């Protein structure tokens, strides 16, 4: 059994790090350092007396000895030295359940799967209490793309689920999922929403379903996944997959449900009646000739009719136009292009040409959303206090109507947020492009 938690590091980053590496360094009053909280966190989790002379300290995407310096370099490279400096998380085990080696191994795996694809993380296992526990210091800025890490209910739900899964893998007890008594938060629902929104997971799930439909055996299923650029791993008789450029392994049964256990996958392959493609790993998804009720067109005669008949028996049909399935590396780019197209349509349809018009539009949409959310909250309160079933059903219809108005508003606001993030980058690129042109003109004039 392991409990988890995470909180923000807002200042004094250096002290957090120094304190964890050496208790005596906490006496240094370096108040001028703007990253002292992050320093303190790193110093705290690396304390010798807690980690047996730092035998249980590991850096993910950074060196433990200079983790603080590397995190600051990342922040400076992307000009993001303000705001939240990092995050401090923990994972605590039940008394006597794990050895220090096991606890640290679980902590490192958790950090790799949770943050290892984009962030610098320092992992330390503390031995100074009866409950062995891991500490994690996570840089708030990604070394890969400069984007910030946002700790929200969805990501915390994923942290809890990853921790529980690793505990199960090592034969440890797992806490039953419960809602918080005060806030009534169901993290299982937040976790499900997080998976549905993440592009990496949605594409992987789609590819797994495709491989199941096309496979004639489990070995065939593995072969199709491999040719689709997925790496296959087994841990504790559970299937995990991963594809570049992501470092995060997807334990498919944990993320997508019991229908993706090894037994269920084999069962689904055996019972699959979908149209199958010859050499799916080579052709990908194809566009088939449409056939009513899977019947052969009886106008065809001779050898071709016999060919179609055997295709029908084998559940393999010819296709009209080969439609190559995009590789995983390109699908994310296509998604970004589609998002940019939606942003452009939003600007054009609302005749937004200036920054002032854009911010007024964004502000107006946010006001409309807040008004609708307030109405919906009041309706839910009325629904809770309703005495008759008929009265509650009327209120639910009103709530449903509000939801239909809220959904498009939220989409427009999200598009505005993406535009707001994208515009400064575009402006910098345009300025850089204009400078390059000026340099080219000057060099030609000098000639």
C-alpha positions as CSV (number, residue, x, y, z in Angstrom):
1,X,0.0,0.0,0.0
2,X,1.4,3.4,-0.9
3,X,-0.1,6.9,-0.4
4,X,0.8,9.8,-2.6
5,X,0.8,13.6,-2.6
6,X,2.1,16.6,-4.5
7,X,2.5,20.3,-3.8
8,X,4.0,23.4,-5.4
9,X,7.4,25.0,-4.9
10,X,7.0,28.7,-5.4
11,X,10.3,30.2,-4.1
12,X,13.6,29.5,-2.5
13,X,14.4,26.6,-4.8
14,X,18.1,26.4,-3.8
15,X,17.4,25.9,-0.1
16,X,15.2,22.9,-0.8
17,X,17.9,21.3,-2.8
18,X,20.8,22.1,-0.4
19,X,18.9,21.1,2.6
20,X,18.2,17.6,1.2
21,X,21.8,17.1,0.2
22,X,23.4,18.4,3.4
23,X,21.8,19.4,6.7
24,X,24.5,21.9,7.5
25,X,23.8,23.9,4.4
26,X,20.4,25.0,5.7
27,X,22.3,27.4,8.0
28,X,23.4,29.4,5.0
29,X,21.1,32.4,4.6
30,X,21.1,32.9,0.9
31,X,17.9,35.0,0.9
32,X,19.0,36.7,-2.3
33,X,18.6,33.6,-4.3
34,X,15.2,33.6,-6.1
35,X,15.0,29.9,-6.4
36,X,15.4,29.0,-2.7
37,X,12.3,26.9,-2.3
38,X,13.3,24.6,-5.1
39,X,16.8,24.4,-3.6
40,X,15.4,23.6,-0.2
41,X,13.3,20.8,-1.7
42,X,16.2,19.1,-3.4
43,X,18.4,19.6,-0.4
44,X,15.8,18.0,1.8
45,X,15.2,14.9,-0.3
46,X,19.0,14.3,-0.6
47,X,19.8,14.5,3.1
48,X,22.5,12.0,3.9
49,X,21.0,10.9,7.2
50,X,17.8,10.1,5.6
51,X,19.1,8.2,2.5
52,X,22.1,6.2,3.9
53,X,24.7,8.5,2.5
54,X,22.7,9.1,-0.7
55,X,22.6,5.5,-1.8
56,X,19.0,5.9,-2.7
57,X,19.1,9.1,-4.8
58,X,18.5,9.0,-8.6
59,X,18.2,11.7,-11.2
60,X,15.8,11.3,-14.1
61,X,17.0,13.5,-17.0
62,X,19.5,15.1,-14.7
63,X,22.5,14.3,-12.5
64,X,21.8,14.2,-8.7
65,X,24.9,16.2,-7.9
66,X,24.0,19.2,-10.1
67,X,20.2,18.7,-10.4
68,X,19.4,22.2,-9.1
69,X,21.8,23.9,-11.6
70,X,20.4,21.8,-14.5
71,X,16.8,22.8,-13.6
72,X,17.7,26.5,-13.5
73,X,19.5,26.2,-16.9
74,X,16.3,24.7,-18.3
75,X,14.3,27.6,-16.9
76,X,16.7,30.2,-18.3
77,X,16.8,28.6,-21.7
78,X,13.1,29.1,-22.1
79,X,12.9,32.4,-20.1
80,X,10.6,30.9,-17.5
81,X,12.2,31.7,-14.2
82,X,9.1,33.1,-12.5
83,X,5.9,31.6,-11.2
84,X,5.9,28.0,-9.9
85,X,9.5,26.8,-9.7
86,X,8.8,23.1,-9.3
87,X,6.7,20.4,-7.6
88,X,7.5,18.3,-4.5
89,X,5.7,14.9,-4.5
90,X,5.9,11.9,-2.2
91,X,5.0,8.2,-2.1
92,X,4.8,6.6,1.3
93,X,4.6,2.8,1.9
94,X,3.0,0.8,4.7
95,X,5.3,-0.1,7.5
96,X,7.4,-3.3,6.8
97,X,6.0,-3.9,3.3
98,X,9.1,-3.0,1.3
99,X,12.9,-2.9,1.5
100,X,14.8,0.3,0.8
101,X,15.9,-1.2,-2.5
102,X,12.4,-2.0,-3.6
103,X,11.0,1.3,-2.4
104,X,13.6,3.2,-4.4
105,X,13.1,1.0,-7.5
106,X,9.4,1.6,-7.4
107,X,9.9,5.4,-7.0
108,X,12.3,5.5,-10.0
109,X,9.8,3.6,-12.2
110,X,7.0,5.9,-11.0
111,X,9.0,9.0,-11.9
112,X,10.0,7.7,-15.3
113,X,6.5,6.8,-16.3
114,X,4.9,9.9,-14.8
115,X,7.3,12.7,-15.7
116,X,10.3,11.1,-17.4
117,X,9.4,11.9,-21.0
118,X,9.6,15.7,-20.5
119,X,10.8,16.8,-17.1
120,X,13.9,16.7,-14.9
121,X,13.1,14.8,-11.7
122,X,15.1,14.0,-8.6
123,X,14.1,10.8,-6.7
124,X,15.1,10.0,-3.2
125,X,14.1,7.3,-0.8
126,X,14.0,8.3,2.9
127,X,14.7,5.7,5.6
128,X,14.3,7.9,8.7
129,X,10.8,6.8,9.6
130,X,9.0,3.4,10.0
131,X,7.2,4.1,6.8
132,X,9.8,4.1,4.0
133,X,8.9,6.9,1.5
134,X,10.0,8.4,-1.8
135,X,10.4,12.1,-2.4
136,X,10.3,13.6,-5.9
137,X,11.3,17.1,-7.0
138,X,10.0,17.9,-10.4
139,X,11.2,20.9,-12.5
140,X,8.1,23.0,-13.5
141,X,9.6,23.6,-17.0
142,X,10.1,20.9,-19.5
143,X,13.6,20.5,-20.9
144,X,12.1,19.1,-24.1
145,X,9.7,21.9,-25.2
146,X,9.8,24.5,-22.5
147,X,6.2,24.0,-21.5
148,X,5.1,24.1,-17.9
149,X,3.9,21.2,-15.8
150,X,0.4,21.7,-14.5
151,X,-0.6,19.9,-11.4
152,X,-4.4,19.3,-11.5
153,X,-6.9,16.7,-10.5
154,X,-6.4,14.7,-13.7
155,X,-2.6,14.5,-13.4
156,X,-2.8,13.7,-9.7
157,X,-5.3,10.9,-10.5
158,X,-2.8,9.5,-12.9
159,X,-0.1,9.7,-10.2
160,X,-2.3,7.7,-7.8
161,X,-3.1,5.1,-10.5
162,X,0.5,4.6,-11.5
163,X,1.6,4.2,-7.9
164,X,-1.2,1.6,-7.2
165,X,-0.2,-0.3,-10.4
166,X,3.4,-0.5,-9.4
167,X,2.4,-1.6,-5.9
168,X,0.3,-4.4,-7.4
169,X,3.2,-5.4,-9.6
170,X,5.5,-5.8,-6.6
171,X,2.8,-7.7,-4.6
172,X,2.1,-4.8,-2.2
173,X,-1.4,-3.9,-0.9
174,X,-3.4,-1.2,-2.7
175,X,-5.8,1.3,-1.2
176,X,-9.4,1.0,-2.4
177,X,-10.6,4.0,-4.4
178,X,-12.6,6.3,-2.2
179,X,-14.0,9.8,-2.7
180,X,-12.8,12.4,-0.4
181,X,-15.3,13.0,2.4
182,X,-15.0,16.8,2.3
183,X,-14.9,17.5,-1.4
184,X,-16.5,14.3,-2.7
185,X,-13.8,14.1,-5.4
186,X,-13.8,10.9,-7.5
187,X,-10.3,10.6,-8.8
188,X,-11.2,7.6,-10.9
189,X,-13.4,9.9,-13.1
190,X,-10.7,12.5,-13.4
191,X,-8.3,9.7,-14.4
192,X,-10.6,8.5,-17.1
193,X,-11.0,12.0,-18.5
194,X,-7.3,12.5,-18.5
195,X,-6.7,9.4,-20.6
196,X,-9.5,10.3,-23.1
197,X,-7.9,13.8,-23.7
198,X,-4.3,12.7,-24.0
199,X,-3.4,12.3,-27.7
200,X,-0.7,9.7,-27.0
201,X,-3.1,7.4,-25.2
202,X,-6.0,7.9,-27.7
203,X,-3.8,7.0,-30.7
204,X,-2.3,4.0,-28.9
205,X,-5.8,2.7,-28.0
206,X,-6.9,3.1,-31.6
207,X,-3.9,1.3,-32.9
208,X,-4.3,-1.6,-30.4
209,X,-8.0,-2.0,-31.4
210,X,-6.9,-2.0,-35.1
211,X,-4.2,-4.7,-34.4
212,X,-6.8,-6.9,-32.6
213,X,-9.2,-6.6,-35.5
214,X,-6.5,-7.6,-38.0
215,X,-4.7,-10.3,-36.1
216,X,-5.3,-14.0,-36.6
217,X,-3.3,-14.9,-33.5
218,X,-1.7,-13.2,-30.5
219,X,1.7,-13.5,-32.1
220,X,0.2,-11.9,-35.2
221,X,-1.1,-9.1,-32.9
222,X,2.4,-8.5,-31.5
223,X,3.8,-8.4,-35.0
224,X,1.3,-5.8,-36.2
225,X,2.0,-3.6,-33.2
226,X,5.8,-3.8,-33.8
227,X,5.4,-2.9,-37.5
228,X,3.4,0.2,-36.3
229,X,6.5,1.3,-34.4
230,X,5.5,0.2,-31.0
231,X,7.9,-1.4,-28.5
232,X,6.3,-4.3,-26.6
233,X,7.2,-5.1,-22.9
234,X,5.8,-7.5,-20.3
235,X,6.0,-6.9,-16.6
236,X,4.2,-9.1,-14.1
237,X,2.4,-10.8,-17.0
238,X,1.0,-7.5,-18.1
239,X,1.4,-6.0,-21.5
240,X,3.0,-2.5,-21.9
241,X,3.7,-0.6,-25.1
242,X,5.7,2.5,-26.0
243,X,6.6,4.4,-29.1
244,X,9.0,7.2,-29.9
245,X,9.4,10.0,-29.1
246,X,7.5,9.2,-25.8
247,X,9.3,7.7,-22.9
248,X,6.2,6.8,-21.0
249,X,5.2,3.1,-21.1
250,X,1.5,2.4,-21.4
251,X,0.3,-0.5,-19.3
252,X,-2.7,-1.1,-21.5
253,X,-4.8,-3.0,-19.0
254,X,-4.4,-0.3,-16.4
255,X,-5.1,2.6,-18.7
256,X,-7.8,1.1,-20.9
257,X,-9.6,-1.4,-18.7
258,X,-10.0,-5.2,-18.3
259,X,-10.9,-5.6,-21.9
260,X,-7.2,-5.2,-22.6
261,X,-5.8,-7.9,-20.4
262,X,-3.8,-10.6,-22.1
263,X,-6.6,-13.1,-21.7
264,X,-9.3,-10.7,-23.1
265,X,-7.1,-9.7,-26.1
266,X,-6.6,-13.3,-27.0
267,X,-10.3,-13.9,-26.6
268,X,-11.2,-10.9,-28.8
269,X,-8.8,-12.0,-31.5
270,X,-10.4,-15.5,-31.6
271,X,-13.9,-14.1,-31.7
272,X,-13.2,-11.1,-34.1
273,X,-15.5,-11.1,-37.1
274,X,-14.3,-7.8,-38.6
275,X,-13.2,-7.5,-42.2
276,X,-9.5,-8.3,-42.3
277,X,-6.9,-6.8,-44.5
278,X,-4.1,-8.8,-46.2
279,X,-0.8,-7.8,-44.8
280,X,-2.2,-5.0,-42.5
281,X,1.3,-4.1,-41.2
282,X,2.2,-3.1,-44.8
283,X,-0.9,-1.4,-46.0
284,X,-2.5,0.0,-42.8
285,X,-6.2,0.9,-43.0
286,X,-7.7,0.6,-46.4
287,X,-10.9,1.7,-48.0
288,X,-13.0,-1.4,-48.9
289,X,-15.5,-2.0,-51.6
290,X,-18.9,-1.6,-49.9
291,X,-21.0,-4.7,-49.9
292,X,-24.5,-5.0,-48.7
293,X,-24.7,-7.5,-45.8
294,X,-21.2,-8.8,-46.9
295,X,-22.6,-10.5,-49.9
296,X,-20.7,-11.0,-53.2
297,X,-21.9,-9.0,-56.2
298,X,-23.4,-11.9,-58.4
299,X,-22.8,-9.9,-61.6
300,X,-19.2,-10.9,-61.5
301,X,-18.4,-14.2,-63.2
302,X,-15.6,-16.6,-63.9
303,X,-12.3,-16.5,-62.2
304,X,-12.8,-13.1,-60.7
305,X,-16.1,-14.2,-59.1
306,X,-14.3,-17.2,-57.6
307,X,-11.6,-14.9,-56.3
308,X,-14.2,-12.7,-54.6
309,X,-15.8,-15.8,-53.2
310,X,-12.6,-17.0,-51.5
311,X,-12.0,-13.4,-50.3
312,X,-15.4,-13.6,-48.7
313,X,-14.7,-16.9,-47.0
314,X,-11.3,-15.6,-45.7
315,X,-12.8,-12.3,-44.6
316,X,-10.3,-10.5,-46.8
317,X,-11.8,-8.2,-49.4
318,X,-10.0,-6.2,-52.2
319,X,-10.0,-2.4,-51.8
320,X,-10.6,0.3,-54.4
321,X,-8.0,2.9,-53.4
322,X,-5.1,2.2,-51.1
323,X,-5.3,4.6,-48.3
324,X,-2.0,4.5,-46.4
325,X,-2.3,4.8,-42.6
326,X,-0.3,7.7,-41.3
327,X,2.7,6.7,-39.1
328,X,2.4,7.5,-35.4
329,X,5.1,10.2,-35.7
330,X,2.9,12.2,-38.2
331,X,-0.5,11.8,-36.6
332,X,0.3,14.4,-33.9
333,X,1.4,16.9,-36.5
334,X,-1.9,16.4,-38.4
335,X,-3.8,17.0,-35.1
336,X,-1.9,20.3,-34.6
337,X,-2.7,21.3,-38.2
338,X,-6.4,20.6,-37.6
339,X,-6.3,22.6,-34.4
340,X,-4.7,25.6,-36.2
341,X,-7.4,25.3,-38.9
342,X,-10.1,25.5,-36.2
343,X,-8.4,28.6,-34.7
344,X,-8.3,30.3,-38.0
345,X,-12.0,29.6,-38.7
346,X,-12.8,31.1,-35.3
347,X,-10.9,34.3,-36.1
348,X,-12.4,34.6,-39.6
349,X,-16.0,33.8,-38.7
350,X,-16.0,36.4,-35.9
351,X,-14.1,39.0,-38.0
352,X,-11.3,39.3,-35.4
353,X,-8.5,41.4,-36.8
354,X,-6.8,43.1,-33.9
355,X,-5.6,42.2,-30.4
356,X,-8.2,44.4,-28.9
357,X,-11.0,42.6,-30.8
358,X,-9.6,39.2,-29.8
359,X,-9.4,40.0,-26.0
360,X,-12.8,41.5,-26.0
361,X,-14.2,38.4,-27.7
362,X,-12.4,36.2,-25.3
363,X,-13.6,38.2,-22.3
364,X,-17.2,38.1,-23.6
365,X,-17.2,34.4,-24.1
366,X,-15.8,33.8,-20.6
367,X,-18.6,36.0,-19.1
368,X,-21.2,34.0,-21.0
369,X,-19.6,30.7,-19.8
370,X,-19.5,31.9,-16.2
371,X,-23.2,33.0,-16.3
372,X,-24.2,29.6,-17.7
373,X,-22.1,27.7,-15.1
374,X,-23.7,29.7,-12.3
375,X,-27.2,28.9,-13.7
376,X,-26.3,25.2,-13.9
377,X,-25.0,25.2,-10.3
378,X,-28.2,26.7,-9.1
379,X,-30.2,24.1,-11.0
380,X,-28.2,21.3,-9.5
381,X,-29.0,22.7,-6.1
382,X,-32.7,22.8,-7.0
383,X,-32.5,19.2,-8.3
384,X,-31.0,18.1,-5.0
385,X,-33.8,19.8,-3.0
386,X,-36.5,18.6,-5.4
387,X,-39.2,16.5,-3.8
388,X,-40.9,14.8,-6.8
389,X,-39.4,12.8,-9.7
390,X,-41.3,14.9,-12.2
391,X,-39.9,18.1,-10.8
392,X,-36.3,16.6,-10.9
393,X,-36.8,15.5,-14.5
394,X,-37.8,19.0,-15.6
395,X,-34.7,20.4,-13.9
396,X,-32.5,17.8,-15.6
397,X,-33.8,18.8,-19.0
398,X,-32.9,22.4,-18.2
399,X,-29.4,21.3,-17.2
400,X,-29.1,19.3,-20.4
401,X,-30.0,22.4,-22.4
402,X,-27.4,24.4,-20.5
403,X,-24.8,21.7,-21.2
404,X,-25.4,22.0,-24.9
405,X,-24.7,25.8,-24.7
406,X,-21.7,25.3,-22.4
407,X,-19.8,22.8,-24.6
408,X,-19.3,25.1,-27.7
409,X,-18.5,28.0,-25.4
410,X,-15.7,26.0,-23.7
411,X,-14.4,24.9,-27.1
412,X,-14.2,28.6,-28.2
413,X,-12.5,29.6,-25.0
414,X,-9.9,26.8,-25.3
415,X,-9.2,27.8,-28.9
416,X,-8.7,31.4,-27.7
417,X,-6.2,30.1,-25.1
418,X,-4.3,28.2,-27.8
419,X,-4.2,31.3,-30.0
420,X,-3.0,33.4,-27.1
421,X,-0.1,31.0,-26.5
422,X,0.7,30.6,-30.2
423,X,0.7,34.3,-31.3
424,X,3.9,35.3,-29.4
425,X,5.8,32.4,-30.9
426,X,4.6,33.4,-34.4
427,X,5.6,37.0,-33.8
428,X,9.1,35.9,-32.8
429,X,9.4,33.7,-35.8
430,X,8.3,36.6,-38.1
431,X,10.8,38.9,-36.5
432,X,13.6,36.3,-37.0
433,X,12.5,35.8,-40.6
434,X,12.6,39.6,-41.3
435,X,16.0,39.8,-39.8
436,X,17.3,37.0,-42.0
437,X,15.8,38.8,-45.0
438,X,17.5,42.1,-44.0
439,X,20.9,40.2,-43.6
440,X,20.4,38.7,-47.1
441,X,19.6,42.2,-48.6
442,X,22.6,43.8,-47.0
443,X,25.0,41.1,-48.1
444,X,23.7,41.5,-51.7
445,X,24.2,45.3,-51.5
446,X,27.8,44.8,-50.3
447,X,28.5,42.7,-53.3
